[in-house]
Amino acid sequence: MADKRDYYEVLGVERDATADQIKRAFRKKAVKLHPDHNDAPDANEQFAELNEAYSVLSDDQKRAMYDRYGTVDGMPGGSGYVDFSDIFGGMGVDDIFSSIFGGGGSGGGSPRDRARRRAGRDMAISLTVSLEEAAIGCKKTISFDRLAPCGHCHGSGRGEGGQEKTCPRCNGSGYVTTVQRSIFGQMQSSAPCPDCGGEGTIVDKPCEHCHGEGRSRTHERLDVEVPAGVATGRQLRLRGYGEAGYRGAASGDLIVTIQVEDNERFERHGDDLLSEVHIGIAEAALGCLVEVKGIMPDEEFDLEVPAGTQYGSLITVDGHGMPRLGGGGSRGRFVARIVIDVPTRLSADAREALERYAAASGEHAAGTAKKRSVGDRIRDAIDDILD
């Protein structure tokens, strides 16, 4: 027999957790692990393990013994785990769930409750688009597997001539109640009806293709309209394209989460687009007009670079960024980060011109006059003032 997991690990709490923390952890996990909400093959075992851990850690004496020895074997009541089917005449985990949360397990309940249980679940899928596609909007085709309404019975679950009728065993309640004698006297318990699975109805002639569920697994392709201006993390909800409901109940939705790819030219910041714009040293010093390509197809506009612009300066142009989602055609800003390119090779004329500029500016460059001292510059400045 496999060793039992640590009870604190089962509940997901620290060893110094308070009684309230243990209780809250148990309630939270009980909702998640209860067989009505847990599709795992060992759902009953998971819930029983959770109940066993809570029965020990919620009892001060049992918890103290467990902390000291790692077990409560030999203590009156043992681990606190009870085989309810043997001692309490069939009372199982559904009854434990009901006693804690004040409601039943699967089956029974009002027609509204039953319709909610039958409804299909939402599904999720991710969709990747380029920045250009996000800017203009696009139509993309996705493919996915899902439980869709059965095409043979049109989702009803009924075969030819079949009907959905009230379950004769539970009379439509979805539960069967048993009374058994135990060491504590007569014990009454309820459990989901084994004939209808807690639905309260059965199909006398079920569809052979979906076995009465009204749904079957299919592979589907679907066109998705991606709106202009969409950003990473945006979710598109496609109504009715999730998991089909049980026997014609409402289908869930398909939730498409958008992922926008990084772009080589543009860096996105909200609705603004940042891009490097390269200019020469003369253009930076004198100012210039640069033609820039935008994110939209065939989009070009002029960027005015003022004289004296420094490396790394940011220049913004309104209305040339990303479209604002639902913004009626408005767009963010284009932000240019100026990069000044220094030539690695110069023609003779260009070199001569730069040497003259260096000499006139008092800069020391290869091929120009010797760099003048600070004293020389001060004397020149004084002479200029006196003149």
Buried (B, 14 or more C-beta within 10 A) or exposed (E): EEEBEEBBEBBEBEEEBEEEEBBBBBEEBBBEBBBBBBEEEEBBEBBBBBBBBBBBBBBEEBBEBBEEEEEBEEBEEBBBBBEBBEEBBBBBBBBBBBEBEEEBBBBBBEEEBBBEBBBBBBBEBEBEBEBBBBBEBBEBEBEBEBBBBBEBBEBBBBBEEBEBEEBEEBEBBBBBEEEBEBEEEEBEBBBBBEEBBBBBBBBEEBBEEBBBBBBBEBEEEBEBEBBBBBBBEBEBEBEEBBBBBBBBBBBBBBBBBBEBEEBEEBBBEEBBBBBEBEBEBBBBBEBBEBEBEBBBEEEEEEBEBEEEBEEEBEBBBEEBBBBBBEEEEEBBBBBBBBEBEEEEEEEEEEBEEBBEBBBEEEEEBEEBEEEEEEEEEEEEEEEEEEE
